[in-house]
Amino acid sequence: MNRPTDKQIEEVLAGIATPEDAKTVAEWFATEEGSDYLETAMTRDSEQMRNDMAELYIDHEIPSTKILEQIKNNIRKKKLRRISLRIAAVLIPAIFIIGFYIQLNSRVDLFGTSEYEELVVAKGERIQIMFQDGTKAYINSDSKLRYPKKFALNSREVYLEGEAYFVVAKNKQRPFIVNLNGPAIHVLGTSFNVQDYPENKNIVICLDEGHVNLTLPSEKKYPVQPGERLVYNKENNQCTISRMDDMQRMSMWKQNIIVFKDTPLPEVIKVLNRWYDVDFKVEDNRALAYVYTLTSDNTVLEKVLTDLEKIAPVKFEYNEDKKEVIVKMKK
């Protein structure tokens, strides 16, 4: 068959091609010439991603559900691991339908639902994932991200439990949707941080660039503008949006920087538990009344605890063998 034009190929790989062009290019990809072209292009793109972000790589596999327990047992609790990078195999749908021509005449079958992968990030870990469309996601400790093996033609949908920072590649024809536990965030081209841990009563969204909508199951929408922080209470369904002068501090975790600002000790304990996977035992409840403001790029737990001790009359005793921190008042 004749080779498609460069424009047709580029539009298919960008996810903006018509169904007719997608069919033509997919059929050509199934030929020897097309297969060689696709392999070369994917190898080049993958190597470019690796070269651009080589400093983010570490020599261990990305956690999955099956090996999560093993990671929890083996990971060093004393120091935080570096961010690792995974290039997700979320390709343009046509790439996945090579050889399956029986589905090519149906747009629904061709660009419909897909199986999902699940990425589990253990406590004490950070992971960066890059999708084939150029979208990047920094995933914080104790979080899960589900994403399809292929994005649909009309949208790009993922499911988040925990916290992540997204830098979404702009594509008006394929909006990016971050599904939470009920609500969803609808995005075009945007940089934002979202936190939705199951045990937290609030969903928190901080928008750096672009525009997002938090959409509830009732279809009620809350638009968020750059520089704004949205807090949605999952218990009473109340939503507040406010402007922040120091928005960047909300996502400094992706640079391995701990930031507390007027943070109550119970919340400090919750954050440190995720960062270092250590348990906290409070022996004196008076300590829970104190709040902390601290910015630290030191990833050694003992140093962070020492810095916290300088702020309030609370003592933190770390038992590395038991992976436990005793919290009590100073004498």
DRENDO-1510 file (C-alpha; in Angstrom, 1 decimal, always signed):
<recs>
REC; n; res; u; v; w
REC; 1; MET; +0.0; +0.0; +0.0 .
REC; 2; ASN; +1.0; +3.6; -0.4 .
REC; 3; ARG; +2.8; +5.4; +2.4 .
REC; 4; PRO; +0.6; +7.9; +4.3 .
REC; 5; THR; +1.8; +11.5; +4.2 .
REC; 6; ASP; +4.0; +12.8; +7.0 .
REC; 7; LYS; +1.1; +15.0; +8.1 .
REC; 8; GLN; -1.2; +12.1; +8.4 .
REC; 9; ILE; +1.3; +10.1; +10.5 .
REC; 10; GLU; +2.0; +13.1; +12.8 .
REC; 11; GLU; -1.7; +13.7; +13.4 .
REC; 12; VAL; -2.3; +10.1; +14.3 .
REC; 13; LEU; +0.6; +10.0; +16.7 .
REC; 14; ALA; -0.6; +13.3; +18.2 .
REC; 15; GLY; -4.1; +11.9; +18.7 .
REC; 16; ILE; -5.9; +14.4; +16.5 .
REC; 17; ALA; -6.4; +12.5; +13.3 .
REC; 18; THR; -9.7; +11.7; +11.7 .
REC; 19; PRO; -10.9; +8.1; +12.0 .
REC; 20; GLU; -10.3; +7.7; +8.2 .
REC; 21; ASP; -6.7; +8.8; +8.5 .
REC; 22; ALA; -6.2; +6.7; +11.7 .
REC; 23; LYS; -7.4; +3.7; +9.7 .
REC; 24; THR; -5.1; +4.4; +6.8 .
REC; 25; VAL; -2.0; +4.9; +9.1 .
REC; 26; ALA; -2.9; +1.9; +11.2 .
REC; 27; GLU; -3.0; -0.3; +8.1 .
REC; 28; TRP; +0.4; +1.1; +7.0 .
REC; 29; PHE; +1.9; +0.5; +10.5 .
REC; 30; ALA; +1.0; -3.2; +10.0 .
REC; 31; THR; +3.2; -3.4; +6.9 .
REC; 32; GLU; +6.9; -4.1; +7.2 .
REC; 33; GLU; +7.8; -0.6; +6.2 .
REC; 34; GLY; +5.3; +0.9; +8.6 .
REC; 35; SER; +6.4; -1.3; +11.5 .
REC; 36; ASP; +10.0; -0.3; +11.0 .
REC; 37; TYR; +9.1; +3.3; +10.9 .
REC; 38; LEU; +7.0; +3.0; +14.1 .
REC; 39; GLU; +9.7; +1.1; +16.0 .
REC; 40; THR; +12.4; +3.7; +15.0 .
REC; 41; ALA; +10.1; +6.6; +16.1 .
REC; 42; MET; +9.2; +5.0; +19.4 .
REC; 43; THR; +12.9; +4.2; +20.2 .
REC; 44; ARG; +14.0; +7.7; +19.3 .
REC; 45; ASP; +11.3; +9.3; +21.5 .
REC; 46; SER; +12.0; +6.9; +24.4 .
REC; 47; GLU; +15.7; +7.6; +24.2 .
REC; 48; GLN; +15.1; +11.4; +24.1 .
REC; 49; MET; +12.9; +11.2; +27.2 .
REC; 50; ARG; +15.6; +9.3; +29.0 .
REC; 51; ASN; +18.3; +11.7; +27.9 .
REC; 52; ASP; +16.2; +14.7; +28.9 .
REC; 53; MET; +15.6; +13.3; +32.4 .
REC; 54; ALA; +18.5; +11.0; +33.0 .
REC; 55; GLU; +19.2; +12.5; +36.4 .
REC; 56; LEU; +15.8; +11.3; +37.6 .
REC; 57; TYR; +16.4; +7.6; +37.1 .
REC; 58; ILE; +17.2; +5.1; +39.8 .
REC; 59; ASP; +18.0; +1.5; +39.5 .
REC; 60; HIS; +14.9; -0.2; +40.8 .
REC; 61; GLU; +11.6; -1.2; +39.2 .
REC; 62; ILE; +8.5; +0.9; +39.5 .
REC; 63; PRO; +6.2; -0.5; +42.3 .
REC; 64; SER; +3.2; -2.6; +41.3 .
REC; 65; THR; +0.6; -4.1; +43.5 .
REC; 66; LYS; +2.3; -7.5; +43.6 .
REC; 67; ILE; +5.7; -6.2; +44.8 .
REC; 68; LEU; +4.4; -3.5; +47.0 .
REC; 69; GLU; +4.9; -5.5; +50.2 .
REC; 70; GLN; +8.4; -6.5; +49.2 .
REC; 71; ILE; +9.3; -2.8; +48.7 .
REC; 72; LYS; +7.9; -1.9; +52.1 .
REC; 73; ASN; +10.1; -4.5; +53.7 .
REC; 74; ASN; +13.2; -3.6; +51.8 .
REC; 75; ILE; +13.1; +0.2; +51.5 .
REC; 76; ARG; +15.4; +2.3; +53.6 .
REC; 77; LYS; +13.3; +4.3; +56.1 .
REC; 78; LYS; +16.1; +6.7; +57.1 .
REC; 79; LYS; +16.5; +8.5; +53.8 .
REC; 80; LEU; +14.0; +9.4; +51.1 .
REC; 81; ARG; +14.5; +7.8; +47.7 .
REC; 82; ARG; +15.1; +9.9; +44.7 .
REC; 83; ILE; +12.3; +10.5; +42.2 .
REC; 84; SER; +12.2; +7.8; +39.6 .
REC; 85; LEU; +10.9; +8.1; +36.0 .
REC; 86; ARG; +8.6; +5.8; +34.1 .
REC; 87; ILE; +7.7; +6.3; +30.5 .
REC; 88; ALA; +4.1; +5.0; +30.4 .
REC; 89; ALA; +3.1; +2.9; +27.4 .
REC; 90; VAL; +0.0; +5.0; +26.7 .
REC; 91; LEU; +0.3; +5.3; +23.0 .
REC; 92; ILE; -2.0; +6.6; +20.3 .
REC; 93; PRO; -4.9; +4.1; +19.9 .
REC; 94; ALA; -4.0; +3.2; +16.3 .
REC; 95; ILE; -0.7; +1.7; +17.5 .
REC; 96; PHE; -2.6; -0.9; +19.5 .
REC; 97; ILE; -4.9; -2.0; +16.8 .
REC; 98; ILE; -2.3; -3.2; +14.2 .
REC; 99; GLY; -3.5; -6.4; +12.8 .
REC; 100; PHE; -7.0; -6.1; +14.1 .
REC; 101; TYR; -8.7; -4.8; +11.0 .
REC; 102; ILE; -12.1; -6.1; +12.0 .
REC; 103; GLN; -12.4; -3.3; +14.5 .
REC; 104; LEU; -11.2; -0.5; +12.2 .
REC; 105; ASN; -14.6; +0.4; +10.9 .
REC; 106; SER; -16.0; +1.1; +14.3 .
REC; 107; ARG; -14.9; +4.3; +16.0 .
REC; 108; VAL; -16.2; +3.1; +19.4 .
REC; 109; ASP; -14.3; -0.2; +19.3 .
REC; 110; LEU; -11.3; +1.6; +17.8 .
REC; 111; PHE; -11.0; +4.4; +20.4 .
REC; 112; GLY; -13.1; +3.0; +23.2 .
REC; 113; THR; -12.3; +1.7; +26.7 .
REC; 114; SER; -9.1; +0.0; +27.5 .
REC; 115; GLU; -7.5; -2.1; +30.2 .
REC; 116; TYR; -5.8; -0.2; +33.0 .
REC; 117; GLU; -2.4; -0.3; +34.6 .
REC; 118; GLU; -2.0; +0.5; +38.3 .
REC; 119; LEU; +1.0; +2.3; +39.6 .
REC; 120; VAL; +1.4; +2.0; +43.4 .
REC; 121; VAL; +3.8; +4.3; +45.1 .
REC; 122; ALA; +5.0; +3.1; +48.5 .
REC; 123; LYS; +5.6; +5.3; +51.6 .
REC; 124; GLY; +9.0; +6.9; +51.3 .
REC; 125; GLU; +8.9; +6.9; +47.5 .
REC; 126; ARG; +8.4; +9.4; +44.7 .
REC; 127; ILE; +7.8; +8.5; +41.1 .
REC; 128; GLN; +7.5; +10.5; +38.0 .
REC; 129; ILE; +5.6; +9.1; +35.1 .
REC; 130; MET; +5.6; +10.4; +31.5 .
REC; 131; PHE; +2.9; +9.5; +29.0 .
REC; 132; GLN; +3.5; +9.2; +25.3 .
REC; 133; ASP; +1.5; +12.4; +24.7 .
REC; 134; GLY; +4.0; +14.4; +26.7 .
REC; 135; THR; +2.0; +14.7; +29.9 .
REC; 136; LYS; +4.0; +14.3; +33.1 .
REC; 137; ALA; +2.8; +13.3; +36.6 .
REC; 138; TYR; +4.8; +13.5; +39.8 .
REC; 139; ILE; +3.2; +11.0; +42.2 .
REC; 140; ASN; +3.7; +11.4; +45.9 .
REC; 141; SER; +4.2; +8.8; +48.6 .
REC; 142; ASP; +1.4; +6.4; +49.5 .
REC; 143; SER; -0.5; +7.1; +46.3 .
REC; 144; LYS; -2.0; +5.1; +43.4 .
REC; 145; LEU; -2.4; +6.1; +39.8 .
REC; 146; ARG; -4.5; +4.0; +37.4 .
REC; 147; TYR; -4.1; +4.8; +33.7 .
REC; 148; PRO; -5.2; +3.0; +30.5 .
REC; 149; LYS; -3.0; +1.1; +28.2 .
REC; 150; LYS; -4.3; +3.4; +25.5 .
REC; 151; PHE; -5.9; +6.8; +25.6 .
REC; 152; ALA; -9.2; +7.2; +23.8 .
REC; 153; LEU; -9.6; +9.5; +20.8 .
REC; 154; ASN; -11.8; +12.0; +22.7 .
REC; 155; SER; -10.2; +12.1; +26.1 .
REC; 156; ARG; -7.3; +11.0; +28.3 .
REC; 157; GLU; -8.5; +9.7; +31.7 .
REC; 158; VAL; -6.6; +8.5; +34.7 .
REC; 159; TYR; -7.6; +7.7; +38.3 .
REC; 160; LEU; -5.8; +9.0; +41.3 .
REC; 161; GLU; -5.8; +8.1; +45.0 .
REC; 162; GLY; -3.4; +10.2; +47.0 .
REC; 163; GLU; -1.4; +13.2; +45.8 .
REC; 164; ALA; +0.2; +14.1; +42.4 .
REC; 165; TYR; +1.4; +17.0; +40.4 .
REC; 166; PHE; +0.3; +17.0; +36.7 .
REC; 167; VAL; +1.9; +18.9; +33.8 .
REC; 168; VAL; -0.7; +18.2; +31.1 .
REC; 169; ALA; +0.2; +18.4; +27.4 .
REC; 170; LYS; -2.4; +20.7; +25.7 .
REC; 171; ASN; -4.7; +19.0; +23.3 .
REC; 172; LYS; -8.2; +20.6; +22.9 .
REC; 173; GLN; -9.5; +17.5; +21.0 .
REC; 174; ARG; -8.5; +15.2; +23.9 .
REC; 175; PRO; -9.1; +16.8; +27.4 .
REC; 176; PHE; -7.2; +15.2; +30.3 .
REC; 177; ILE; -9.4; +14.0; +33.2 .
REC; 178; VAL; -8.2; +13.1; +36.6 .
REC; 179; ASN; -10.8; +11.0; +38.3 .
REC; 180; LEU; -10.9; +11.0; +42.1 .
REC; 181; ASN; -13.2; +9.1; +44.4 .
REC; 182; GLY; -16.4; +10.6; +42.8 .
REC; 183; PRO; -15.3; +14.1; +41.7 .
REC; 184; ALA; -13.2; +14.6; +38.6 .
REC; 185; ILE; -10.8; +17.3; +37.4 .
REC; 186; HIS; -11.2; +18.3; +33.8 .
REC; 187; VAL; -8.1; +19.7; +32.2 .
REC; 188; LEU; -6.8; +21.0; +28.8 .
REC; 189; GLY; -3.2; +22.2; +29.2 .
REC; 190; THR; -2.4; +22.8; +32.8 .
REC; 191; SER; +0.0; +22.5; +35.7 .
REC; 192; PHE; -1.6; +21.7; +39.0 .
REC; 193; ASN; -1.3; +19.8; +42.3 .
REC; 194; VAL; -4.1; +17.7; +43.6 .
REC; 195; GLN; -4.3; +15.9; +47.0 .
REC; 196; ASP; -7.1; +13.4; +47.8 .
REC; 197; TYR; -6.0; +10.8; +50.3 .
REC; 198; PRO; -8.8; +8.5; +51.4 .
REC; 199; GLU; -8.3; +9.3; +55.1 .
REC; 200; ASN; -8.4; +13.1; +54.5 .
REC; 201; LYS; -11.8; +14.9; +54.6 .
REC; 202; ASN; -10.7; +17.5; +52.0 .
REC; 203; ILE; -9.7; +17.4; +48.3 .
REC; 204; VAL; -7.2; +20.1; +47.7 .
REC; 205; ILE; -6.3; +21.5; +44.2 .
REC; 206; CYS; -3.7; +24.2; +43.6 .
REC; 207; LEU; -3.4; +25.6; +40.1 .
REC; 208; ASP; -0.2; +27.0; +38.8 .
REC; 209; GLU; -1.0; +27.4; +35.1 .
REC; 210; GLY; -4.0; +26.9; +32.8 .
REC; 211; HIS; -7.5; +26.2; +33.8 .
REC; 212; VAL; -9.3; +23.3; +35.5 .
REC; 213; ASN; -12.8; +22.4; +36.6 .
REC; 214; LEU; -13.6; +20.2; +39.6 .
REC; 215; THR; -16.7; +18.4; +38.5 .
REC; 216; LEU; -18.9; +16.6; +41.1 .
REC; 217; PRO; -21.0; +13.5; +40.3 .
REC; 218; SER; -24.0; +15.8; +40.4 .
REC; 219; GLU; -22.3; +17.6; +37.4 .
REC; 220; LYS; -21.8; +20.8; +39.4 .
REC; 221; LYS; -18.6; +22.4; +38.4 .
REC; 222; TYR; -16.1; +24.6; +40.3 .
REC; 223; PRO; -13.7; +26.4; +38.0 .
REC; 224; VAL; -10.2; +27.2; +39.3 .
REC; 225; GLN; -7.9; +29.9; +38.0 .
REC; 226; PRO; -4.1; +30.2; +38.2 .
REC; 227; GLY; -2.9; +31.1; +41.7 .
REC; 228; GLU; -6.0; +29.7; +43.3 .
REC; 229; ARG; -6.4; +26.9; +45.9 .
REC; 230; LEU; -9.6; +24.9; +45.9 .
REC; 231; VAL; -10.6; +23.0; +49.1 .
REC; 232; TYR; -13.6; +20.6; +48.7 .
REC; 233; ASN; -14.9; +19.0; +51.9 .
REC; 234; LYS; -16.1; +15.5; +51.1 .
REC; 235; GLU; -18.1; +15.3; +54.3 .
REC; 236; ASN; -20.3; +18.3; +54.0 .
REC; 237; ASN; -19.9; +19.0; +50.2 .
REC; 238; GLN; -18.7; +22.5; +50.9 .
REC; 239; CYS; -16.2; +24.1; +48.5 .
REC; 240; THR; -14.0; +27.1; +49.0 .
REC; 241; ILE; -11.6; +28.8; +46.5 .
REC; 242; SER; -9.0; +31.3; +47.6 .
REC; 243; ARG; -5.9; +33.0; +46.2 .
REC; 244; MET; -2.4; +32.1; +47.5 .
REC; 245; ASP; +0.7; +34.2; +47.3 .
REC; 246; ASP; +3.0; +31.2; +48.0 .
REC; 247; MET; +1.4; +28.6; +45.8 .
REC; 248; GLN; +4.7; +26.9; +44.9 .
REC; 249; ARG; +5.1; +25.6; +48.4 .
REC; 250; MET; +2.1; +23.2; +47.9 .
REC; 251; SER; +4.1; +21.2; +45.3 .
REC; 252; MET; +7.6; +21.5; +46.6 .
REC; 253; TRP; +7.3; +17.8; +47.7 .
REC; 254; LYS; +8.1; +16.8; +44.2 .
REC; 255; GLN; +11.6; +18.3; +44.7 .
REC; 256; ASN; +12.0; +16.4; +47.9 .
REC; 257; ILE; +11.5; +19.5; +50.0 .
REC; 258; ILE; +9.3; +19.3; +53.2 .
REC; 259; VAL; +7.2; +22.4; +53.8 .
REC; 260; PHE; +5.0; +23.0; +56.8 .
REC; 261; LYS; +3.2; +26.4; +57.3 .
REC; 262; ASP; +1.2; +26.8; +60.5 .
REC; 263; THR; +0.7; +23.0; +60.4 .
REC; 264; PRO; -0.8; +21.2; +63.4 .
REC; 265; LEU; +1.3; +18.4; +64.8 .
REC; 266; PRO; -1.2; +15.7; +63.9 .
REC; 267; GLU; -0.9; +16.7; +60.2 .
REC; 268; VAL; +2.9; +16.9; +60.6 .
REC; 269; ILE; +2.9; +13.3; +61.8 .
REC; 270; LYS; +0.7; +12.2; +59.0 .
REC; 271; VAL; +3.0; +13.7; +56.4 .
REC; 272; LEU; +6.2; +12.3; +58.0 .
REC; 273; ASN; +4.6; +8.9; +58.2 .
REC; 274; ARG; +4.1; +9.0; +54.4 .
REC; 275; TRP; +7.5; +10.4; +53.7 .
REC; 276; TYR; +9.5; +8.0; +55.8 .
REC; 277; ASP; +7.1; +5.1; +56.5 .
REC; 278; VAL; +7.7; +5.3; +60.2 .
REC; 279; ASP; +5.0; +5.1; +63.0 .
REC; 280; PHE; +4.5; +7.8; +65.6 .
REC; 281; LYS; +3.4; +7.1; +69.2 .
REC; 282; VAL; +2.2; +10.2; +71.1 .
REC; 283; GLU; +2.8; +9.8; +74.8 .
REC; 284; ASP; +1.6; +13.2; +75.9 .
REC; 285; ASN; -1.4; +14.7; +74.1 .
REC; 286; ARG; -0.4; +18.2; +75.1 .
REC; 287; ALA; +2.1; +18.0; +72.2 .
REC; 288; LEU; -0.7; +17.9; +69.7 .
REC; 289; ALA; -1.6; +21.5; +70.4 .
REC; 290; TYR; +1.5; +22.9; +68.7 .
REC; 291; VAL; +1.8; +24.1; +65.1 .
REC; 292; TYR; +4.9; +24.1; +62.9 .
REC; 293; THR; +6.3; +26.2; +60.2 .
REC; 294; LEU; +9.4; +24.6; +58.5 .
REC; 295; THR; +11.0; +24.3; +55.1 .
REC; 296; SER; +13.7; +21.6; +54.8 .
REC; 297; ASP; +15.5; +19.9; +51.9 .
REC; 298; ASN; +17.3; +17.5; +54.3 .
REC; 299; THR; +15.9; +14.0; +53.7 .
REC; 300; VAL; +17.4; +12.5; +56.8 .
REC; 301; LEU; +14.6; +11.9; +59.3 .
REC; 302; GLU; +16.6; +12.5; +62.4 .
REC; 303; LYS; +17.6; +16.0; +61.1 .
REC; 304; VAL; +14.0; +16.9; +60.3 .
REC; 305; LEU; +13.0; +15.8; +63.8 .
REC; 306; THR; +15.8; +17.9; +65.3 .
REC; 307; ASP; +14.6; +20.9; +63.4 .
REC; 308; LEU; +11.0; +20.4; +64.6 .
REC; 309; GLU; +12.3; +20.2; +68.2 .
REC; 310; LYS; +13.6; +23.8; +67.8 .
REC; 311; ILE; +10.2; +25.1; +67.1 .
REC; 312; ALA; +8.1; +23.9; +70.1 .
REC; 313; PRO; +8.8; +22.2; +73.5 .
REC; 314; VAL; +8.1; +18.8; +72.0 .
REC; 315; LYS; +10.6; +15.9; +71.9 .
REC; 316; PHE; +10.8; +13.3; +69.2 .
REC; 317; GLU; +12.7; +10.1; +70.0 .
REC; 318; TYR; +13.4; +7.9; +66.9 .
REC; 319; ASN; +13.9; +4.2; +67.3 .
REC; 320; GLU; +15.3; +3.0; +64.0 .
REC; 321; ASP; +15.0; -0.7; +64.8 .
REC; 322; LYS; +11.3; -0.4; +65.6 .
REC; 323; LYS; +10.8; +2.2; +62.9 .
REC; 324; GLU; +8.9; +4.3; +65.5 .
REC; 325; VAL; +9.0; +7.9; +66.8 .
REC; 326; ILE; +8.0; +8.6; +70.4 .
REC; 327; VAL; +6.4; +12.0; +70.8 .
REC; 328; LYS; +6.4; +13.7; +74.2 .
REC; 329; MET; +6.8; +17.0; +76.0 .
REC; 330; LYS; +10.3; +18.2; +76.8 .
REC; 331; LYS; +11.1; +18.2; +80.5 .
</recs>
